[in-house]
Amino acid sequence: MSPAELRARLTEIAAAPHENSVVYGSEVLPGLRAPTIPAAVLVPVVMADRPSILLTKRTAHLKQHAGQVSFPGGRIDPEDADPEAAALREAREEIALDPTRVEVLGRMADFVTGTGYRITPILGLLPPGLAYQPSPEEVESVFEFPLNVLLDPAAPRRQRQHTRGRWREYWVWPHPDHFIWGATAAILVDLARRLRGEAG
């Protein structure tokens, strides 16, 4: 997929109606009525000759999701005007991403996690060659996940684990250096399916 084709497809995905559209983690029942915590993540697509998705690895000392791979993002604060503002603020705080360098396209369907968060993924385009400065308190490293791997339907796999008396299943994406799973992996699966025209 060329950068021009990718831009057109991502624009279509962001323009699709997502009102009341929710993707649930495999450990969450769709009928769940418990209040969720609103959060937003930036799904940054680097528009290079070989496009990629920008991801971060969280530091090991964080109280929640320590050491996990994630998109830049976090809770939506009261002062944030909307999920887009929250995602851009978090990206600036976490990796010093200048919000003026992000071309925001729009939203994907919300994702509800087993930990009680309702995440709004914000699709954004980045130019190649930007320099990032990870916050030492939050981010251990920044890396790019190749689009050609994202588009491979055979790349992600389901993994099963028994924890706290029950079985959990979750998506895992292949990477030589990082374990990409959980909400991040599930959002990537949703994006991949939509890019291939299989959903949305």
N, CA and C atoms as a LAMMPS dump frame, in Angstrom:
ITEM: TIMESTEP
0
ITEM: NUMBER OF ATOMS
600
ITEM: BOX BOUNDS ff ff ff
-5.0000000000000000e+02 5.0000000000000000e+02
-5.0000000000000000e+02 5.0000000000000000e+02
-5.0000000000000000e+02 5.0000000000000000e+02
ITEM: ATOMS id mol type element x y z
1 1 1 N 0.848 -1.192 0
2 1 2 C 0 0 0
3 1 3 C 0.885 1.245 0
4 2 1 N 0.693 2.103 -0.994
5 2 2 C 1.497 3.321 -1.099
6 2 3 C 1.05 4.336 -0.058
7 3 1 N 1.906 5.333 0.245
8 3 2 C 1.487 6.371 1.192
9 3 3 C 0.191 7.074 0.779
10 4 1 N 0.015 7.304 -0.539
11 4 2 C -1.207 7.966 -1.004
12 4 3 C -2.429 7.084 -0.767
13 5 1 N -2.297 5.789 -1.053
14 5 2 C -3.401 4.862 -0.813
15 5 3 C -3.694 4.745 0.685
16 6 1 N -2.629 4.74 1.475
17 6 2 C -2.795 4.649 2.919
18 6 3 C -3.53 5.865 3.457
19 7 1 N -3.131 7.046 3.022
20 7 2 C -3.797 8.275 3.463
21 7 3 C -5.28 8.238 3.127
22 8 1 N -5.601 7.822 1.903
23 8 2 C -7 7.778 1.481
24 8 3 C -7.795 6.78 2.321
25 9 1 N -7.201 5.619 2.588
26 9 2 C -7.908 4.598 3.364
27 9 3 C -8.094 5.039 4.818
28 10 1 N -7.064 5.628 5.415
29 10 2 C -7.171 6.102 6.79
30 10 3 C -8.203 7.221 6.911
31 11 1 N -8.27 8.083 5.902
32 11 2 C -9.264 9.155 5.902
33 11 3 C -10.668 8.572 5.88
34 12 1 N -10.871 7.513 5.09
35 12 2 C -12.171 6.843 5.043
36 12 3 C -12.517 6.227 6.4
37 13 1 N -11.526 5.59 7.024
38 13 2 C -11.755 4.951 8.323
39 13 3 C -12.154 5.986 9.366
40 14 1 N -11.437 7.116 9.374
41 14 2 C -11.714 8.162 10.356
42 14 3 C -13.07 8.823 10.11
43 15 1 N -13.506 8.841 8.843
44 15 2 C -14.774 9.483 8.512
45 15 3 C -15.975 8.578 8.766
46 16 1 N -15.723 7.278 8.952
47 16 2 C -16.831 6.346 9.188
48 16 3 C -17.502 6.68 10.51
49 17 1 N -18.819 6.515 10.579
50 17 2 C -19.517 6.829 11.845
51 17 3 C -19.131 5.849 12.944
52 18 1 N -18.636 6.387 14.076
53 18 2 C -18.266 5.542 15.202
54 18 3 C -19.111 5.838 16.439
55 19 1 N -20.175 6.616 16.267
56 19 2 C -21.042 6.942 17.398
57 19 3 C -21.578 5.66 18.03
58 20 1 N -21.344 5.498 19.316
59 20 2 C -21.804 4.328 20.069
60 20 3 C -21.191 3.02 19.581
61 21 1 N -20.121 3.113 18.785
62 21 2 C -19.443 1.913 18.321
63 21 3 C -18.305 1.587 19.293
64 22 1 N -18.348 0.382 19.849
65 22 2 C -17.382 0.007 20.875
66 22 3 C -16.812 -1.367 20.568
67 23 1 N -15.497 -1.505 20.719
68 23 2 C -14.827 -2.793 20.638
69 23 3 C -14.487 -3.187 22.069
70 24 1 N -14.803 -4.423 22.446
71 24 2 C -14.56 -4.882 23.805
72 24 3 C -13.387 -5.843 23.845
73 25 1 N -12.563 -5.681 24.874
74 25 2 C -11.52 -6.663 25.105
75 25 3 C -12.146 -8.018 25.367
76 26 1 N -11.422 -9.098 25.054
77 26 2 C -12.002 -10.442 25.147
78 26 3 C -12.436 -10.794 26.569
79 27 1 N -11.883 -10.098 27.571
80 27 2 C -12.24 -10.408 28.947
81 27 3 C -13.396 -9.54 29.448
82 28 1 N -13.963 -8.711 28.56
83 28 2 C -15.045 -7.811 28.948
84 28 3 C -16.345 -8.271 28.293
85 29 1 N -17.404 -8.378 29.07
86 29 2 C -18.689 -8.739 28.51
87 29 3 C -19.32 -7.529 27.836
88 30 1 N -19.847 -7.673 26.597
89 30 2 C -20.468 -6.529 25.921
90 30 3 C -21.599 -5.891 26.72
91 31 1 N -22.241 -6.634 27.608
92 31 2 C -23.334 -6.076 28.391
93 31 3 C -22.886 -5.356 29.644
94 32 1 N -21.588 -5.153 29.787
95 32 2 C -21.042 -4.527 30.984
96 32 3 C -21.662 -3.155 31.227
97 33 1 N -22.093 -2.928 32.472
98 33 2 C -22.739 -1.647 32.806
99 33 3 C -21.897 -0.819 33.777
100 34 1 N -20.776 -1.331 34.219
101 34 2 C -19.947 -0.595 35.173
102 34 3 C -19.404 0.672 34.528
103 35 1 N -19.288 1.767 35.298
104 35 2 C -18.728 3.004 34.742
105 35 3 C -17.286 2.776 34.271
106 36 1 N -16.952 3.36 33.152
107 36 2 C -15.595 3.237 32.622
108 36 3 C -14.876 4.574 32.734
109 37 1 N -13.557 4.511 32.709
110 37 2 C -12.72 5.702 32.803
111 37 3 C -12.382 6.162 31.385
112 38 1 N -12.748 7.386 30.997
113 38 2 C -12.456 7.842 29.634
114 38 3 C -10.968 8.104 29.427
115 39 1 N -10.454 7.596 28.325
116 39 2 C -9.05 7.772 27.964
117 39 3 C -8.957 7.95 26.458
118 40 1 N -7.811 8.405 26
119 40 2 C -7.594 8.589 24.564
120 40 3 C -6.145 8.257 24.234
121 41 1 N -5.936 7.658 23.075
122 41 2 C -4.582 7.394 22.596
123 41 3 C -4.443 7.935 21.184
124 42 1 N -3.238 8.344 20.866
125 42 2 C -2.92 8.739 19.502
126 42 3 C -2.395 7.51 18.769
127 43 1 N -2.984 7.216 17.625
128 43 2 C -2.501 6.127 16.771
129 43 3 C -1.715 6.801 15.647
130 44 1 N -0.4 6.998 15.847
131 44 2 C 0.386 7.814 14.918
132 44 3 C 0.938 6.975 13.753
133 45 1 N 0.553 7.352 12.556
134 45 2 C 1.014 6.662 11.35
135 45 3 C 2.106 7.51 10.715
136 46 1 N 3.311 6.961 10.637
137 46 2 C 4.446 7.681 10.056
138 46 3 C 4.4 7.504 8.545
139 47 1 N 4.221 8.607 7.833
140 47 2 C 4.007 8.56 6.39
141 47 3 C 5.326 8.6 5.622
142 48 1 N 6.145 7.598 5.833
143 48 2 C 7.412 7.466 5.116
144 48 3 C 7.182 6.646 3.842
145 49 1 N 8.254 6.442 3.059
146 49 2 C 8.133 5.59 1.876
147 49 3 C 7.657 4.197 2.283
148 50 1 N 8.129 3.749 3.44
149 50 2 C 7.623 2.514 4.033
150 50 3 C 6.914 2.901 5.33
151 51 1 N 5.614 3.115 5.265
152 51 2 C 4.883 3.63 6.422
153 51 3 C 4.962 2.688 7.621
154 52 1 N 4.727 3.264 8.795
155 52 2 C 4.791 2.493 10.03
156 52 3 C 3.867 3.123 11.067
157 53 1 N 3.692 2.395 12.171
158 53 2 C 2.92 2.891 13.311
159 53 3 C 3.895 3.185 14.444
160 54 1 N 3.812 4.377 15.015
161 54 2 C 4.698 4.753 16.114
162 54 3 C 4.147 4.207 17.431
163 55 1 N 4.996 3.508 18.174
164 55 2 C 4.609 2.936 19.459
165 55 3 C 5.629 3.303 20.527
166 56 1 N 5.235 3.173 21.77
167 56 2 C 6.147 3.438 22.879
168 56 3 C 6.193 2.227 23.805
169 57 1 N 7.277 2.11 24.546
170 57 2 C 7.353 1.127 25.624
171 57 3 C 7.404 1.892 26.935
172 58 1 N 6.475 1.575 27.834
173 58 2 C 6.374 2.269 29.108
174 58 3 C 7.505 1.842 30.045
175 59 1 N 7.865 2.727 30.956
176 59 2 C 8.935 2.41 31.901
177 59 3 C 8.479 1.326 32.874
178 60 1 N 9.446 0.644 33.454
179 60 2 C 9.151 -0.511 34.308
180 60 3 C 8.634 -0.128 35.692
181 61 1 N 8.793 1.134 36.101
182 61 2 C 8.416 1.517 37.462
183 61 3 C 7.025 2.122 37.586
184 62 1 N 6.275 2.19 36.478
185 62 2 C 4.933 2.76 36.546
186 62 3 C 3.995 1.859 37.349
187 63 1 N 2.988 2.478 37.97
188 63 2 C 2.047 1.705 38.783
189 63 3 C 1.128 0.842 37.934
190 64 1 N 0.757 1.338 36.731
191 64 2 C -0.136 0.586 35.855
192 64 3 C 0.532 0.337 34.511
193 65 1 N 0.369 -0.878 34
194 65 2 C 0.856 -1.26 32.671
195 65 3 C 2.357 -1.017 32.507
196 66 1 N 3.099 -1.244 33.58
197 66 2 C 4.549 -1.035 33.549
198 66 3 C 5.203 -1.935 32.51
199 67 1 N 6.11 -1.357 31.737
200 67 2 C 6.877 -2.106 30.758
201 67 3 C 6.113 -2.534 29.522
202 68 1 N 4.861 -2.132 29.409
203 68 2 C 4.057 -2.571 28.269
204 68 3 C 4.225 -1.642 27.073
205 69 1 N 3.99 -2.193 25.896
206 69 2 C 3.975 -1.406 24.666
207 69 3 C 2.61 -0.724 24.558
208 70 1 N 2.62 0.533 24.194
209 70 2 C 1.364 1.271 24.105
210 70 3 C 1.468 2.38 23.067
211 71 1 N 0.32 2.938 22.726
212 71 2 C 0.277 4.182 21.967
213 71 3 C 0.48 5.331 22.947
214 72 1 N 0.958 6.481 22.474
215 72 2 C 0.961 7.65 23.359
216 72 3 C -0.48 7.971 23.771
217 73 1 N -0.693 8.198 25.056
218 73 2 C -2.057 8.512 25.486
219 73 3 C -2.25 8.27 26.964
220 74 1 N -3.481 8.481 27.411
221 74 2 C -3.804 8.309 28.816
222 74 3 C -5.206 8.804 29.116
223 75 1 N -5.459 9.046 30.381
224 75 2 C -6.781 9.508 30.808
225 75 3 C -7.131 10.858 30.181
226 76 1 N -8.412 11.044 29.933
227 76 2 C -8.902 12.348 29.486
228 76 3 C -9.128 13.204 30.723
229 77 1 N -8.408 14.316 30.824
230 77 2 C -8.52 15.214 31.965
231 77 3 C -9.677 16.196 31.779
232 78 1 N -10.202 16.744 32.878
233 78 2 C -11.317 17.693 32.763
234 78 3 C -11 18.893 31.869
235 79 1 N -9.724 19.301 31.833
236 79 2 C -9.375 20.471 31.024
237 79 3 C -9.214 20.15 29.542
238 80 1 N -9.228 18.88 29.174
239 80 2 C -9.121 18.511 27.764
240 80 3 C -10.439 18.782 27.057
241 81 1 N -10.372 19.455 25.924
242 81 2 C -11.597 19.816 25.209
243 81 3 C -12.305 18.583 24.651
244 82 1 N -11.54 17.579 24.25
245 82 2 C -12.101 16.376 23.641
246 82 3 C -11.019 15.294 23.625
247 83 1 N -11.342 14.085 23.174
248 83 2 C -10.324 13.031 23.123
249 83 3 C -9.112 13.39 22.27
250 84 1 N -9.335 14.129 21.196
251 84 2 C -8.214 14.536 20.352
252 84 3 C -7.224 15.39 21.143
253 85 1 N -7.744 16.345 21.907
254 85 2 C -6.888 17.205 22.714
255 85 3 C -6.135 16.399 23.762
256 86 1 N -6.812 15.43 24.357
257 86 2 C -6.17 14.591 25.366
258 86 3 C -5.035 13.77 24.759
259 87 1 N -5.289 13.159 23.6
260 87 2 C -4.271 12.332 22.955
261 87 3 C -3.051 13.163 22.569
262 88 1 N -3.275 14.361 22.042
263 88 2 C -2.155 15.226 21.645
264 88 3 C -1.39 15.724 22.874
265 89 1 N -2.108 16.048 23.939
266 89 2 C -1.438 16.483 25.165
267 89 3 C -0.555 15.37 25.719
268 90 1 N -1.115 14.17 25.79
269 90 2 C -0.353 13.037 26.311
270 90 3 C 0.869 12.737 25.44
271 91 1 N 0.718 12.842 24.128
272 91 2 C 1.845 12.58 23.227
273 91 3 C 2.952 13.613 23.421
274 92 1 N 2.554 14.859 23.688
275 92 2 C 3.564 15.882 23.97
276 92 3 C 4.277 15.584 25.287
277 93 1 N 3.501 15.201 26.305
278 93 2 C 4.086 14.922 27.617
279 93 3 C 4.982 13.687 27.595
280 94 1 N 4.579 12.668 26.851
281 94 2 C 5.282 11.391 26.89
282 94 3 C 6.51 11.341 25.984
283 95 1 N 6.389 11.901 24.763
284 95 2 C 7.509 11.783 23.807
285 95 3 C 7.888 13.111 23.173
286 96 1 N 7.38 14.232 23.73
287 96 2 C 7.667 15.576 23.216
288 96 3 C 7.27 15.731 21.751
289 97 1 N 6.147 15.121 21.381
290 97 2 C 5.64 15.259 20.016
291 97 3 C 4.904 16.588 19.887
292 98 1 N 5.39 17.431 18.997
293 98 2 C 4.761 18.725 18.749
294 98 3 C 3.399 18.482 18.096
295 99 1 N 2.299 18.919 18.726
296 99 2 C 0.974 18.658 18.15
297 99 3 C 0.768 19.277 16.774
298 100 1 N 1.542 20.33 16.452
299 100 2 C 1.388 20.945 15.129
300 100 3 C 1.951 20.051 14.02
301 101 1 N 2.725 19.019 14.381
302 101 2 C 3.27 18.095 13.389
303 101 3 C 2.345 16.906 13.134
304 102 1 N 1.227 16.88 13.859
305 102 2 C 0.278 15.767 13.72
306 102 3 C -0.916 16.216 12.874
307 103 1 N -1.184 15.479 11.818
308 103 2 C -2.39 15.725 11.026
309 103 3 C -3.474 14.777 11.551
310 104 1 N -4.363 15.322 12.373
311 104 2 C -5.408 14.505 12.982
312 104 3 C -6.484 14.208 11.939
313 105 1 N -6.772 12.914 11.749
314 105 2 C -7.775 12.505 10.772
315 105 3 C -9.138 12.275 11.407
316 106 1 N -9.143 11.752 12.636
317 106 2 C -10.407 11.462 13.296
318 106 3 C -10.272 10.264 14.216
319 107 1 N -11.404 9.689 14.577
320 107 2 C -11.435 8.643 15.592
321 107 3 C -11.726 7.268 15.003
322 108 1 N -11.273 6.246 15.732
323 108 2 C -11.712 4.877 15.51
324 108 3 C -12.741 4.541 16.588
325 109 1 N -13.306 3.344 16.522
326 109 2 C -14.268 2.915 17.538
327 109 3 C -13.592 2.854 18.902
328 110 1 N -14.328 3.227 19.943
329 110 2 C -13.806 3.134 21.307
330 110 3 C -13.479 1.679 21.647
331 111 1 N -12.506 1.515 22.542
332 111 2 C -12.114 0.186 23.005
333 111 3 C -12.227 0.143 24.517
334 112 1 N -12.976 -0.825 25.049
335 112 2 C -13.152 -0.976 26.489
336 112 3 C -12.249 -2.097 26.982
337 113 1 N -11.441 -1.797 27.99
338 113 2 C -10.469 -2.756 28.509
339 113 3 C -11 -3.459 29.754
340 114 1 N -10.375 -4.566 30.087
341 114 2 C -10.732 -5.284 31.3
342 114 3 C -10.372 -4.535 32.56
343 115 1 N -9.504 -3.525 32.434
344 115 2 C -9.117 -2.718 33.594
345 115 3 C -10.03 -1.508 33.781
346 116 1 N -11.088 -1.417 32.953
347 116 2 C -12.099 -0.394 33.184
348 116 3 C -11.924 0.903 32.433
349 117 1 N -11.079 0.921 31.417
350 117 2 C -10.901 2.127 30.617
351 117 3 C -11.696 2.04 29.316
352 118 1 N -12.245 3.171 28.902
353 118 2 C -12.861 3.283 27.581
354 118 3 C -11.948 4.2 26.758
355 119 1 N -11.202 3.582 25.868
356 119 2 C -10.162 4.286 25.114
357 119 3 C -10.701 4.734 23.761
358 120 1 N -10.514 6.008 23.448
359 120 2 C -10.831 6.519 22.116
360 120 3 C -9.531 6.636 21.323
361 121 1 N -9.338 5.799 20.29
362 121 2 C -8.126 5.908 19.467
363 121 3 C -8.276 7.038 18.44
364 122 1 N -7.274 7.899 18.387
365 122 2 C -7.267 9.038 17.463
366 122 3 C -6.242 8.772 16.358
367 123 1 N -6.715 8.688 15.126
368 123 2 C -5.81 8.472 13.998
369 123 3 C -5.116 9.777 13.629
370 124 1 N -3.789 9.726 13.529
371 124 2 C -3.025 10.91 13.151
372 124 3 C -1.865 10.551 12.249
373 125 1 N -1.547 11.443 11.327
374 125 2 C -0.427 11.225 10.415
375 125 3 C 0.776 12.046 10.866
376 126 1 N 1.96 11.427 10.808
377 126 2 C 3.211 12.107 11.148
378 126 3 C 4.146 12.108 9.949
379 127 1 N 4.911 13.18 9.769
380 127 2 C 5.952 13.144 8.74
381 127 3 C 7.108 12.268 9.214
382 128 1 N 7.869 11.711 8.286
383 128 2 C 9.02 10.906 8.706
384 128 3 C 10.138 11.784 9.254
385 129 1 N 11.03 11.175 10.026
386 129 2 C 12.239 11.855 10.471
387 129 3 C 12.097 12.742 11.686
388 130 1 N 10.975 12.662 12.394
389 130 2 C 10.832 13.479 13.604
390 130 3 C 11.713 12.919 14.724
391 131 1 N 12.171 13.809 15.589
392 131 2 C 12.956 13.4 16.754
393 131 3 C 12.026 13.373 17.963
394 132 1 N 12.102 12.3 18.745
395 132 2 C 11.254 12.159 19.921
396 132 3 C 12.111 12.158 21.182
397 133 1 N 11.564 12.72 22.242
398 133 2 C 12.269 12.757 23.526
399 133 3 C 11.397 12.081 24.577
400 134 1 N 11.616 10.792 24.809
401 134 2 C 10.787 10.082 25.783
402 134 3 C 10.91 10.673 27.181
403 135 1 N 9.777 10.834 27.848
404 135 2 C 9.78 11.279 29.241
405 135 3 C 10.361 10.168 30.104
406 136 1 N 11.427 10.435 30.861
407 136 2 C 12.038 9.371 31.669
408 136 3 C 11.102 8.8 32.729
409 137 1 N 10.084 9.561 33.115
410 137 2 C 9.132 9.07 34.109
411 137 3 C 8.136 8.077 33.521
412 138 1 N 7.886 8.176 32.202
413 138 2 C 6.802 7.387 31.619
414 138 3 C 7.229 6.442 30.499
415 139 1 N 8.2 6.836 29.686
416 139 2 C 8.495 6.102 28.456
417 139 3 C 9.948 5.657 28.421
418 140 1 N 10.126 4.368 28.225
419 140 2 C 11.477 3.809 28.121
420 140 3 C 12.042 3.981 26.716
421 141 1 N 11.197 3.764 25.68
422 141 2 C 11.679 3.854 24.311
423 141 3 C 10.527 4.119 23.351
424 142 1 N 10.89 4.581 22.153
425 142 2 C 9.945 4.833 21.068
426 142 3 C 10.419 4.011 19.872
427 143 1 N 9.483 3.342 19.207
428 143 2 C 9.879 2.543 18.046
429 143 3 C 8.747 2.521 17.022
430 144 1 N 9.059 2.042 15.815
431 144 2 C 8.071 2.002 14.738
432 144 3 C 7.732 0.554 14.382
433 145 1 N 6.448 0.312 14.159
434 145 2 C 5.951 -1.005 13.779
435 145 3 C 5.577 -0.961 12.304
436 146 1 N 6.212 -1.784 11.465
437 146 2 C 6.036 -1.665 10.013
438 146 3 C 4.602 -1.919 9.551
439 147 1 N 4.149 -1.116 8.609
440 147 2 C 2.797 -1.268 8.075
441 147 3 C 2.636 -2.603 7.362
442 148 1 N 3.694 -3.077 6.692
443 148 2 C 3.551 -4.337 5.968
444 148 3 C 3.266 -5.502 6.911
445 149 1 N 3.774 -5.428 8.147
446 149 2 C 3.451 -6.455 9.145
447 149 3 C 2.009 -6.283 9.613
448 150 1 N 1.598 -5.029 9.824
449 150 2 C 0.231 -4.746 10.249
450 150 3 C -0.787 -5.3 9.253
451 151 1 N -0.478 -5.202 7.97
452 151 2 C -1.423 -5.608 6.932
453 151 3 C -1.42 -7.111 6.671
454 152 1 N -0.494 -7.84 7.26
455 152 2 C -0.416 -9.286 7.068
456 152 3 C -1.444 -9.969 7.961
457 153 1 N -2.501 -10.569 7.4
458 153 2 C -3.538 -11.176 8.245
459 153 3 C -3.028 -12.344 9.079
460 154 1 N -1.894 -12.909 8.705
461 154 2 C -1.338 -14.037 9.46
462 154 3 C -0.402 -13.594 10.572
463 155 1 N -0.125 -12.296 10.666
464 155 2 C 0.871 -11.824 11.634
465 155 3 C 0.399 -11.907 13.086
466 156 1 N -0.774 -11.38 13.437
467 156 2 C -1.171 -11.442 14.849
468 156 3 C -1.645 -12.837 15.223
469 157 1 N -1.424 -13.21 16.462
470 157 2 C -1.885 -14.519 16.931
471 157 3 C -2.592 -14.346 18.268
472 158 1 N -3.439 -15.309 18.58
473 158 2 C -4.14 -15.308 19.85
474 158 3 C -3.313 -16.076 20.865
475 159 1 N -3.176 -15.525 22.045
476 159 2 C -2.457 -16.189 23.128
477 159 3 C -3.396 -16.346 24.316
478 160 1 N -3.271 -17.471 25.014
479 160 2 C -4.156 -17.789 26.127
480 160 3 C -3.339 -17.901 27.402
481 161 1 N -3.859 -17.335 28.48
482 161 2 C -3.148 -17.348 29.756
483 161 3 C -4.148 -17.5 30.895
484 162 1 N -3.778 -18.303 31.885
485 162 2 C -4.641 -18.509 33.042
486 162 3 C -4.143 -17.631 34.196
487 163 1 N -4.942 -16.641 34.556
488 163 2 C -4.575 -15.742 35.647
489 163 3 C -5.788 -15.475 36.521
490 164 1 N -5.552 -15.411 37.826
491 164 2 C -6.593 -15.086 38.803
492 164 3 C -7.831 -15.975 38.655
493 165 1 N -7.586 -17.248 38.396
494 165 2 C -8.676 -18.206 38.36
495 165 3 C -9.471 -18.27 37.078
496 166 1 N -9.031 -17.575 36.042
497 166 2 C -9.762 -17.658 34.773
498 166 3 C -8.807 -17.531 33.593
499 167 1 N -9.296 -18.001 32.461
500 167 2 C -8.505 -17.932 31.238
501 167 3 C -8.74 -16.588 30.542
502 168 1 N -7.658 -16.022 30.04
503 168 2 C -7.738 -14.795 29.233
504 168 3 C -7.139 -15.07 27.866
505 169 1 N -7.756 -14.54 26.851
506 169 2 C -7.197 -14.611 25.493
507 169 3 C -6.943 -13.19 25.009
508 170 1 N -5.851 -13.007 24.318
509 170 2 C -5.53 -11.671 23.816
510 170 3 C -4.671 -11.797 22.564
511 171 1 N -4.639 -10.707 21.797
512 171 2 C -3.833 -10.657 20.579
513 171 3 C -2.378 -10.347 20.915
514 172 1 N -1.48 -10.931 20.129
515 172 2 C -0.054 -10.631 20.22
516 172 3 C 0.476 -10.423 18.803
517 173 1 N 1.23 -9.338 18.619
518 173 2 C 1.846 -9.053 17.313
519 173 3 C 3.331 -9.414 17.355
520 174 1 N 3.874 -9.917 16.257
521 174 2 C 5.292 -10.278 16.24
522 174 3 C 6.194 -9.052 16.183
523 175 1 N 7.251 -9.089 16.964
524 175 2 C 8.27 -8.041 16.918
525 175 3 C 9.55 -8.62 17.501
526 176 1 N 10.699 -8.321 16.904
527 176 2 C 11.946 -8.923 17.396
528 176 3 C 12.362 -8.446 18.785
529 177 1 N 11.901 -7.279 19.196
530 177 2 C 12.375 -6.702 20.455
531 177 3 C 11.285 -6.438 21.489
532 178 1 N 10.015 -6.411 21.074
533 178 2 C 8.961 -5.987 21.983
534 178 3 C 7.784 -6.962 21.965
535 179 1 N 7.113 -7.086 23.114
536 179 2 C 5.92 -7.911 23.259
537 179 3 C 4.714 -6.993 23.136
538 180 1 N 4.021 -7.068 22.002
539 180 2 C 2.9 -6.172 21.716
540 180 3 C 1.608 -6.942 21.943
541 181 1 N 0.873 -6.599 23.006
542 181 2 C -0.326 -7.338 23.36
543 181 3 C -1.337 -6.393 23.993
544 182 1 N -2.414 -6.965 24.551
545 182 2 C -3.399 -6.167 25.277
546 182 3 C -4.181 -5.216 24.383
547 183 1 N -4.582 -4.088 24.964
548 183 2 C -5.404 -3.119 24.245
549 183 3 C -4.696 -2.591 23.003
550 184 1 N -3.384 -2.371 23.102
551 184 2 C -2.625 -1.868 21.949
552 184 3 C -2.713 -2.846 20.793
553 185 1 N -2.5 -4.131 21.078
554 185 2 C -2.563 -5.15 20.03
555 185 3 C -3.965 -5.235 19.434
556 186 1 N -4.991 -5.155 20.286
557 186 2 C -6.366 -5.253 19.808
558 186 3 C -6.741 -4.069 18.917
559 187 1 N -6.302 -2.873 19.277
560 187 2 C -6.566 -1.694 18.44
561 187 3 C -5.842 -1.836 17.106
562 188 1 N -4.627 -2.374 17.129
563 188 2 C -3.9 -2.616 15.88
564 188 3 C -4.626 -3.638 15.005
565 189 1 N -5.189 -4.675 15.615
566 189 2 C -5.954 -5.663 14.853
567 189 3 C -7.167 -5.001 14.203
568 190 1 N -7.875 -4.164 14.96
569 190 2 C -9.036 -3.459 14.42
570 190 3 C -8.632 -2.56 13.259
571 191 1 N -7.526 -1.831 13.428
572 191 2 C -7.04 -0.955 12.359
573 191 3 C -6.657 -1.77 11.129
574 192 1 N -5.952 -2.893 11.33
575 192 2 C -5.526 -3.722 10.202
576 192 3 C -6.723 -4.236 9.416
577 193 1 N -7.741 -4.69 10.127
578 193 2 C -8.936 -5.201 9.453
579 193 3 C -9.624 -4.118 8.646
580 194 1 N -9.679 -2.924 9.206
581 194 2 C -10.323 -1.818 8.494
582 194 3 C -9.498 -1.391 7.279
583 195 1 N -8.185 -1.405 7.421
584 195 2 C -7.338 -1.063 6.272
585 195 3 C -7.507 -2.086 5.139
586 196 1 N -7.735 -3.335 5.514
587 196 2 C -7.944 -4.375 4.485
588 196 3 C -9.391 -4.426 4.013
589 197 1 N -10.247 -3.564 4.584
590 197 2 C -11.637 -3.531 4.164
591 197 3 C -12.476 -4.633 4.749
592 198 1 N -12.032 -5.227 5.86
593 198 2 C -12.746 -6.353 6.466
594 198 3 C -13.706 -5.925 7.569
595 199 1 N -13.64 -4.654 7.979
596 199 2 C -14.514 -4.187 9.063
597 199 3 C -14.803 -2.71 8.844
598 200 1 N -15.876 -2.257 9.453
599 200 2 C -16.214 -0.843 9.391
600 200 3 C -16.838 -0.432 8.08
